[in-house]
Amino acid sequence: MANTFKVFTIADVAVDSGTYSTIYTCAGSTTGIVIGLNICNKTDTDRDVTVKLTSNTGSRTGANDTANEDVILVNEVIIPANTTLEVLSGQKIVIETTDVITIGAEAGSALDATLSMMEIT
């Protein structure tokens, strides 16, 4: 099993009006570990951000074979003007095959996002 550190970026995160920007989709035969997510507010106005994990992983071995559900990891957290916030620092979130992390911003062209991952293949 190989461990590979990777970075994924989005400039100008999409407005969270139902369409979010996809920052990471876990590939087949891969497990991802979220190391950190930095979000930069490039404007002179406070902006909020929402981060979601879409997961339908199921059919595990053993007693825990219930399918996962989609969850919100960060809900409308305000990022002050002209600052960067690390929103998933210190937490290790396991991402399984086909799981997707998406981000939505309060306003277009306001936020950039940088996701650090370790992939296990």
Secondary structure, 3 states (H helix, E strand, C coil): CCEEEEEEEECCCCECCCCCEEEEECCCCCEEEEEEEEEEECCCCCEEEEEEEECCCCCCCCCCCCCCCCEEEEEEEEECCCCEEECCCCCCEEECCCCEEEEEECCCCCEEEEEEEEEEC
